[in-house]
Amino acid sequence: MMGTLFIILVVLFTLFMLWLGAIILEKAGVEKIWIFCLLIPFVNILAVWAFAFSTWPNKASSSD
């Protein structure tokens, strides 16, 4: 019973984190498909790092 509950919670947490990531990527003007990088160990760290320091498409078009 506890094992099944744990698996359900892990799946729900993963889906929730992917949903939040998709919202962030949408607001940044990046394709949502990049969210799947979060599912690959070590690639997720590199992807977040590259995303944070790259030029954001919606920020590049502003007059700031």
N, C-alpha and C positions, 0 to 999 in steps of 0.2 A: 504493500500500500504506500509506504513512504517513498519507495523507489519510483513508483509511477507518478506520485505527486511532484517529486523532484524533477523528473523529466518534463512534465507538463509546465512547471514553473520556468525551467531553463528555456524551453521553446517559446513560451510567452514573452520572457525577457528579451530573447534574441529578436523576435519579431518587433517588439516595442522599440528596441535600439535601432533596428533597420528603418523603421518608420520615422523616428526622430532624425536620423541621418539623412533620409530622403528629403525631409522638410528643410533641413539646413542647406543641403545641396541645391534645392530648388530656389531658395532665397538668395543663394550666392550666384545663381545663374549657370550652374554646372549640370551636366547630364546626370540623371538619377541612377544610371546603370553603374556608376562608380561606387555606389553603396555596397556592392558585393565584394569589394576589396576588404571590407571589415570582417568578412567571414574567413579570410585566409590568414593564419598566424604569421607574424612578422611582416607580412605585406600590409596588414592593417596599420601598423605603427608607421611604416614608411609612407603610406598613402595619406594618413592624417598630417604628417609632417610636411609632405609636399603640398598638400592642399592649403595648409596654414600659411606657407611662405610663397605661394604662387600668386600671380595677378588674377584677381577675380574678375570674370567677364562683366558683371554688372557694375563693379567698382571702376573698371577701366573706362567705361563710357560716361561716367559722371564728370563734372567740371571741377572737381576738387584738386 
